[in-house]
Amino acid sequence: MGRGNALSLSGRADAEITAVTSRSADPAAQLADEIAERGAPRPAIHPDLGTLLADDAVDAVVLTTPDDVHGEMMVRAAEAGKHILVEKPMTTSVAEADAAVKAIRENGVIAMCLFNHRWVPAYAQAYELLADLGDAAVAYARKDDTIFVPTEMLSWADRTTCAWFLSSHDIDLVSWLLRDQVRRVYATARWGKLRSLGIETPDAIQIQAEYSRGAVATFESAWIYPNTFPTTVDSYVAVVADNGVVQLDRQRENVVLAKPDSYSYPRNMLQRVMHGIPSGAYADAIAHWVDCCRTGREPLITIESSRNVTAVLEAAHLSIETRQPVDVSMLVA
């Protein structure tokens, strides 16, 4: 995600990547070299976040670190007067989210959590269509990954869960589509496959959510699909309203690829390179954030709404522990 964000930004005329940092020097140097190879100035490489935040050439930061360390970094960036783009989820605790919101608002910086699904054309169209379909009754959102993600892609899967990593997207999306907020959740989880591989995190989580105006929703996340599945992620959203139904199936995105050893549906709505230029919902979301930083306009995704996603997920994980419904109304701003 750090590389994807950087390449999207490096191709823009209204932004320059002036510095990079990483947990180890090699990935940062490789990214700096790749940015330079694309014709942009080579960024400085800083040993840590502190020296990067002290760099006067840095006006804004993009945080693409593991889920559980976003909060402190956002506070430090805001106190340094830097605008912020942070990967989802915003944080993995309400306390950290509240501290970040406080620092962001007190220091007057622009901040946005990168819930890029709002820029997928079909989802944006669904938002407009649902405005004419009356009150929402029920929603279902599934985002399931292949086992490649927790076993190979993420070295820190045991520091998060499939719900934090996957359902955070869907909770933001469905809440936006319904124009409403979750008030109560009941959640259950299953451990087994990943635990047997030495990764202490649930295989799957289901969250039953009640919205303030009466709609109900199910958020499903899992990350033990076999790696033979034709896409890394299986994503589906449906909303039933009083006067119609909207269904959004993103398993296939118009391309089928058959090779001697595999059959797949290449993804292209979120990230793609078209004629050498990064594009798709990811690039569009980043462009929106850059524009907000330059103009001072409030982003489409407010930092408070992303804080509310954290509140729903914290309540869901408490429900898993207690096996009881949890009222999140006191946690939602």
BELKAPE-V518132 format. One record per pair of residues at least 4 apart in sequence whose C-alpha atoms are under 6 Angstrom apart, sorted by the first residue. I is the first residue (numbers start at 0). J is the second residue. If there is no record, write none. Layout:
[[I:J] [I:J]]
This chain:
[[1:63] [5:9] [7:277] [7:282] [17:42] [18:42] [18:43] [18:44] [19:44] [20:27] [20:44] [20:45] [20:47] [21:27] [31:41] [31:42] [34:39] [35:39] [35:40] [35:41] [45:51] [58:81] [59:81] [59:82] [59:83] [60:83] [61:83] [61:84] [61:85] [62:85] [63:86] [67:91] [69:90] [70:90] [70:95] [73:99] [74:99] [74:102] [76:81] [77:81] [77:102] [77:103] [82:108] [82:109] [82:110] [83:110] [84:110] [84:111] [84:112] [85:112] [85:113] [86:112] [86:113] [87:112] [87:113] [88:167] [89:112] [90:96] [93:97] [93:310] [96:306] [101:105] [103:108] [109:292] [111:302] [114:168] [115:280] [115:281] [115:284] [117:123] [118:280] [119:280] [125:129] [126:176] [132:240] [132:242] [132:243] [133:240] [133:241] [133:242] [134:240] [134:241] [135:214] [135:239] [135:240] [136:214] [136:239] [136:240] [137:214] [137:215] [137:216] [137:238] [137:239] [138:216] [138:237] [138:238] [139:216] [139:217] [139:236] [139:237] [140:218] [140:235] [140:236] [141:219] [141:234] [141:235] [142:220] [142:233] [142:234] [143:220] [143:221] [143:222] [143:232] [143:233] [144:222] [144:231] [144:232] [145:222] [145:223] [145:224] [145:225] [145:226] [145:231] [146:222] [146:223] [146:224] [147:151] [148:152] [148:153] [149:153] [149:156] [157:198] [157:199] [157:200] [160:200] [161:165] [161:220] [161:221] [162:166] [162:220] [163:167] [166:170] [169:173] [170:174] [173:177] [174:178] [174:179] [174:180] [180:210] [181:209] [181:210] [182:209] [182:210] [182:211] [182:326] [182:327] [182:328] [183:208] [183:209] [183:325] [183:326] [183:327] [184:207] [184:208] [184:324] [184:325] [185:206] [185:207] [185:318] [185:324] [186:205] [186:206] [186:315] [186:318] [186:319] [187:204] [187:205] [187:319] [188:203] [188:204] [189:201] [189:202] [189:203] [190:201] [190:202] [193:198] [194:198] [194:199] [202:221] [203:220] [203:221] [204:220] [205:218] [205:219] [206:217] [206:218] [207:216] [207:217] [208:215] [208:216] [209:215] [210:214] [229:263] [229:264] [230:264] [233:250] [234:249] [234:250] [235:247] [235:248] [236:246] [236:247] [237:245] [237:246] [238:244] [238:245] [239:244] [240:244] [251:264] [254:264] [255:264] [256:262] [256:263] [257:262] [267:271] [268:279] [269:279] [269:280] [269:281] [270:279] [270:281] [271:277] [271:278] [271:279] [272:276] [272:277] [272:278] [278:282] [280:284] [291:295] [291:296] [307:331] [310:330] [314:325] [318:322] [318:323] [318:324] [318:325]]
